[in-house]
Amino acid sequence: MLQSQNREVRKNAYNQLYGVYKSFRNTIAQTLINSVKKDCLLARLRKHNSALEASVFADNVDLSVYNNLINSVRKNISLLHRYVEFRRQVMKLPELQMYDLYVPLVSELNKAYTYQEAAKLMLDGLAPLGEKYLQDLKGGLDNGWVDVYENKGKTSGAYSTGTYGYHPYILLNFNHTINDVFTLAHEAGHAMHTFYSHNNQPYRNASYTIFVAEVASTLNENLLIKHLLAKSTDNKEKLYLLNYNLEQFRTTVFRQTMFAEFEKIIHQKIEEGISLTPDSLCEIYYELNKFYYQGVQLDDEISMEWSRIPHFYNAFYVYKYATGFSAAVALSNGILKEGQEKLEKYLAFLSSGGKDYPIELLKYAGVDMGTPQPVDDCLKSFGESLDLATKLL
């Protein structure tokens, strides 16, 4: 309903949703506060300086990676403000409300794809990854890796998983849309990462960490969207693809970084001996939205959004979406610009599993997440996509 073209439907759905969360405000706040206190207690017992430091310890990630992400996004926040204004212009609204952020700017393309057409389109888009990658992936598609269609009792969404010693599986609920083509490419990225890691590493090193888990999947989507944009001659289709890409940036980089900043602030409050309350959680979250979504008319409802984000109970997890997305953009751009040398490094990364810490594995692939550069470059790509979309208006 939040994606409805009818603004009244969006508004009512939004208000009804947050009305329910508001009715459980005190209970949910206490639940989150207890979770934060637990994080801080465990960090202190294990002699870490902070809960954030404790959370990045296992991956051997320096605190600067987390802080660089927030700093880079804050430094480039005018790009998000530009996108908000672009959205307002396309929607022809006098002002933008928070419930206007979910509706697609361009209606779903009136184009249906068979699964076979989607698979071919994906393979065409992934051609820069080389013949071996394409042969291995096509072999998987042809030999039972994918459960394609919706079925009674089947879980929703899409998923990829694998067991060591056997090939990966991809679960889809394919519904013939362009979004399903992107979903196939995304899950194929996960599957190939698992396939190469399991085939090239001993059992103890075969699994990769969450920090790098979204790199291969997002890279595939990046390559596919560039391929589709290059071959499209229809401005409406191009605008749809660009909007899809811009929303990926907004929700994965900007939004997850805002979440990461919220987590950092509320943990620091507890560590400094400052009590958290339902009011203070709402105030912190509202002020962050005020900074990130300048140009949107904020309301009281958005101050409750923290209450419906389950990731906050797995503290300092969401920043990995933003760093993984940034790494994927850097790697895909490198492969397209520099060719074989970058490709070989990337394929070696896919085969590395967890044989080293994630930051080191990405360094071998050619991306140093210990510096602000990958995030800065990612945001620059967002700006370029926004420029292209603006020209199509």
C-alpha positions in Angstrom: 0.0 0.0 0.0 2.9 2.3 0.6 3.8 1.8 -3.1 0.3 2.7 -4.3 -0.1 5.4 -6.9 -3.0 6.8 -4.8 -1.5 9.2 -2.3 -4.4 8.9 0.1 -3.9 5.1 0.2 -0.2 5.7 1.0 -0.9 8.2 3.7 -3.5 6.1 5.4 -1.3 3.0 5.3 1.6 4.9 6.7 -0.4 6.5 9.5 -2.1 3.2 10.4 1.2 1.3 10.5 2.9 3.8 12.8 -0.3 4.2 14.9 0.1 0.5 15.9 3.8 0.9 16.7 3.0 4.0 18.8 0.5 1.9 20.9 3.4 -0.4 21.9 5.9 2.5 22.2 7.0 1.9 25.8 7.3 -1.9 25.5 9.4 -1.8 22.3 11.6 1.0 23.6 12.4 -1.0 26.7 13.1 -4.1 24.6 15.6 -2.2 22.5 17.2 -0.4 25.4 17.7 -3.7 27.2 19.4 -5.1 24.0 21.7 -2.1 23.9 22.6 -2.5 27.6 23.4 -6.1 26.9 25.7 -5.2 24.1 27.5 -2.6 26.3 27.8 -5.1 29.2 29.3 -7.9 27.1 31.8 -5.5 25.5 32.9 -4.3 28.9 33.2 -7.8 30.3 35.4 -8.7 27.4 37.6 -5.7 27.9 36.6 -3.8 24.8 36.4 0.0 24.8 33.0 0.1 23.3 30.2 -2.1 22.0 31.1 -1.0 18.5 34.7 -2.1 19.0 33.5 -5.4 20.3 31.2 -5.9 17.2 33.9 -5.4 14.6 36.5 -7.5 16.5 35.7 -10.9 15.0 36.1 -9.5 11.4 39.3 -7.6 12.4 37.7 -4.4 11.1 39.2 -1.2 12.3 36.7 1.3 13.8 37.7 3.8 11.0 35.8 1.7 8.5 32.6 2.3 10.3 33.3 5.9 11.0 34.6 6.6 7.4 31.3 5.3 6.1 29.3 7.7 8.2 31.6 10.6 7.5 31.6 10.0 3.7 27.8 9.8 3.5 27.4 12.9 5.7 29.9 14.8 3.4 28.0 13.8 0.3 24.5 14.1 1.8 23.6 16.9 -0.7 23.3 14.0 -3.3 20.4 12.5 -1.3 18.8 15.9 -1.0 19.0 16.3 -4.8 17.4 12.9 -5.3 14.6 13.9 -2.9 13.9 17.0 -5.0 14.1 15.0 -8.2 11.5 12.6 -6.8 9.2 15.6 -5.8 9.5 17.0 -9.4 8.7 13.7 -11.1 5.7 13.1 -8.8 4.6 16.7 -9.4 3.9 17.3 -5.7 4.1 20.7 -3.8 6.0 18.9 -1.0 7.3 15.4 -0.4 6.1 13.4 2.7 7.8 10.4 4.1 5.0 8.1 2.8 5.9 9.3 -0.8 9.4 7.7 -0.7 8.2 4.2 -1.4 6.1 4.6 -4.5 8.0 3.8 -7.8 8.6 6.9 -9.9 7.9 5.0 -13.1 5.2 2.4 -13.2 6.2 -1.2 -13.6 7.3 -1.9 -17.2 4.5 -3.6 -19.1 6.8 -6.3 -20.2 6.7 -10.0 -19.1 9.8 -12.3 -19.1 9.8 -16.0 -19.2 12.3 -17.6 -16.8 14.4 -18.7 -19.8 14.4 -15.1 -21.2 15.3 -13.8 -17.7 18.2 -16.3 -17.5 19.5 -15.3 -21.0 19.2 -11.6 -20.2 21.1 -12.1 -16.9 23.9 -14.1 -18.7 24.2 -11.4 -21.3 24.6 -8.8 -18.6 27.2 -10.8 -16.8 29.4 -11.3 -19.9 32.2 -9.1 -18.4 32.7 -11.8 -15.8 34.2 -14.1 -18.5 33.6 -17.4 -20.2 34.3 -19.6 -17.2 32.0 -17.8 -14.9 29.2 -17.9 -17.5 29.7 -21.6 -18.2 29.7 -22.5 -14.5 26.6 -20.4 -13.9 24.7 -21.7 -16.9 25.6 -25.3 -15.9 24.0 -24.6 -12.5 20.9 -23.1 -14.1 20.5 -26.1 -16.3 21.2 -28.7 -13.6 18.7 -28.1 -10.8 20.2 -25.2 -8.8 17.1 -23.1 -9.0 13.6 -23.6 -7.6 11.9 -21.1 -9.9 8.2 -20.6 -9.3 5.8 -19.9 -6.4 4.3 -22.9 -4.8 2.0 -23.8 -2.0 3.8 -23.7 1.3 6.9 -22.1 -0.2 8.4 -19.2 1.7 8.2 -15.7 0.2 11.0 -13.7 -1.3 14.3 -15.1 -2.7 17.2 -16.9 -1.1 20.5 -18.7 -1.9 22.2 -21.2 0.3 24.7 -24.0 0.0 26.2 -27.0 1.9 29.8 -27.8 1.7 30.4 -30.7 -0.7 27.3 -30.0 -2.7 26.2 -27.4 -5.2 24.3 -24.2 -4.0 20.5 -23.8 -4.3 18.6 -20.7 -5.3 15.0 -20.2 -4.1 12.9 -17.8 -6.2 9.3 -16.8 -6.5 9.6 -15.9 -10.1 6.7 -13.7 -11.4 7.9 -12.6 -14.8 8.8 -9.0 -14.1 12.0 -7.0 -14.6 12.5 -7.0 -10.8 12.6 -10.8 -11.0 15.4 -10.6 -13.5 17.4 -8.6 -11.1 16.5 -10.9 -8.2 17.8 -13.9 -10.3 21.1 -12.0 -10.9 21.4 -11.1 -7.2 20.9 -14.7 -6.0 23.1 -16.1 -8.7 25.9 -13.8 -7.3 25.5 -15.4 -3.9 25.4 -18.9 -5.4 28.5 -18.4 -7.5 30.4 -17.0 -4.5 29.4 -20.1 -2.5 30.2 -22.4 -5.4 33.7 -21.1 -6.0 34.5 -20.8 -2.3 33.4 -24.3 -1.5 35.3 -25.7 -4.5 38.5 -23.9 -3.7 38.8 -23.9 0.1 38.9 -26.6 2.7 35.9 -26.9 4.9 37.2 -24.7 7.7 37.8 -21.8 5.3 34.9 -22.3 2.9 32.4 -19.9 4.5 32.6 -16.2 3.9 31.5 -13.5 6.4 28.5 -11.2 6.3 30.9 -8.3 5.6 31.5 -9.6 2.1 28.3 -11.6 1.6 26.5 -8.9 -0.5 29.4 -8.0 -2.7 29.0 -10.7 -5.4 25.2 -10.4 -5.5 25.3 -6.6 -5.8 28.1 -6.6 -8.4 25.9 -8.8 -10.6 23.0 -6.3 -10.3 25.4 -3.5 -11.2 26.6 -5.2 -14.3 23.1 -6.1 -15.4 21.7 -2.6 -15.0 24.6 -1.1 -17.0 24.0 -3.7 -19.7 20.2 -3.0 -19.9 20.8 0.8 -19.9 23.3 0.4 -22.7 20.9 -1.6 -24.9 17.7 0.3 -24.2 16.3 2.8 -26.7 13.1 3.5 -24.7 13.4 6.6 -22.3 10.6 5.2 -20.1 12.5 2.0 -19.7 15.8 3.8 -19.0 14.1 6.0 -16.4 12.6 2.9 -14.7 16.1 1.2 -14.6 17.7 4.4 -13.3 15.0 4.8 -10.6 15.6 1.1 -9.6 19.3 1.8 -9.4 18.9 5.1 -7.4 16.5 3.4 -4.9 19.1 0.6 -4.4 21.6 3.3 -3.5 19.2 5.2 -1.3 18.0 2.2 0.7 21.3 0.3 0.9 23.9 3.1 1.3 22.1 6.2 2.7 19.4 4.5 4.7 21.6 1.8 6.2 24.2 4.4 7.1 21.5 6.4 8.9 20.6 3.2 10.8 24.3 2.6 11.6 24.6 6.2 12.9 21.5 5.7 15.1 23.0 2.5 16.6 26.3 4.2 17.3 24.6 7.1 19.1 22.3 5.0 21.3 25.2 2.7 22.4 27.4 5.7 23.1 24.6 7.2 25.3 24.5 4.0 27.5 28.3 3.8 27.6 28.4 7.4 28.9 25.8 6.6 31.6 23.0 8.5 29.9 19.6 6.8 30.2 17.6 6.1 27.1 13.8 6.6 27.1 11.1 6.3 24.5 11.2 10.0 24.0 15.0 10.2 23.6 15.0 7.3 21.0 12.3 9.1 19.0 14.2 12.4 19.3 17.5 10.9 18.1 15.8 9.2 15.2 13.8 12.2 14.2 17.0 14.4 14.1 18.8 11.9 11.9 15.9 11.9 9.5 15.9 15.7 9.5 19.6 15.7 8.4 19.3 12.8 5.9 16.0 13.7 4.3 16.2 17.5 4.1 13.4 18.5 1.7 10.9 16.0 3.0 8.1 17.2 5.3 8.8 15.2 8.4 6.0 14.0 10.8 5.8 12.6 14.2 5.2 9.1 12.8 8.8 8.9 11.3 10.2 9.3 14.8 8.9 5.8 15.6 10.5 4.1 12.7 13.3 2.7 14.9 10.7 0.5 16.5 10.2 -1.6 13.4 13.8 -2.3 12.4 14.7 -5.8 13.6 18.4 -5.4 12.6 18.9 -3.2 15.7 18.8 -6.3 17.8 21.9 -7.5 16.0 23.9 -4.4 16.7 26.3 -2.8 14.2 25.2 -5.2 11.4 23.6 -2.9 8.9 26.7 -0.9 8.0 27.9 -4.0 6.2 25.1 -3.6 3.6 26.5 -0.1 2.8 30.2 -1.2 2.7 29.4 -4.3 0.7 27.4 -2.2 -1.8 30.2 0.3 -2.1 32.8 -2.5 -2.7 30.6 -4.1 -5.3 30.2 -0.8 -7.2 34.0 -0.3 -7.1 34.7 -3.8 -8.3 32.1 -3.8 -11.1 33.4 -0.4 -12.4 37.0 -1.8 -12.2 36.1 -4.9 -14.3 34.3 -2.8 -16.9 37.2 -0.2 -17.2 40.3 -2.4 -16.7 39.2 -5.8 -18.0 41.1 -9.0 -17.5 43.4 -8.1 -14.7 40.6 -6.8 -12.4 38.4 -9.8 -13.4 41.1 -12.3 -12.4 41.4 -10.6 -9.0 37.6 -10.7 -8.5 37.3 -14.3 -9.4 40.1 -15.1 -6.9 38.1 -13.2 -4.3 35.0 -15.3 -5.1 37.2 -18.4 -4.5 38.7 -17.2 -1.2 35.8 -18.0 1.2 37.0 -17.0 4.6 40.7 -17.8 4.3 41.5 -14.3 5.5 39.8 -11.4 7.2 37.2 -9.7 4.9 39.1 -6.4 4.6 42.2 -8.2 3.4 40.1 -10.3 0.9 38.7 -7.1 -0.6 42.2 -5.6 -0.7 43.4 -8.6 -2.8 40.4 -7.9 -5.1 41.5 -4.3 -5.5 39.2 -2.4 -3.0 40.6 -1.0 0.2 37.6 -0.4 2.6 40.0 0.9 5.2 40.0 4.2 3.2 37.0 6.5 2.4 37.7 6.1 -1.3 35.3 3.2 -2.2 32.3 4.9 -0.4 33.2 8.3 -2.0 33.4 6.6 -5.5 30.1 4.8 -4.8 28.3 8.1 -4.0 29.9 9.6 -7.1 28.2 6.8 -9.1 24.9 7.7 -7.5 25.3 11.3 -8.6 26.1 10.2 -12.1 22.9 8.0 -12.2 20.9 10.9 -10.9 22.3 13.2 -13.6 21.3 10.7 -16.3 17.8 10.4 -14.8 17.4 14.2 -14.6 18.2 14.5 -18.3 15.5 12.0 -19.2 12.8 14.1 -17.5 
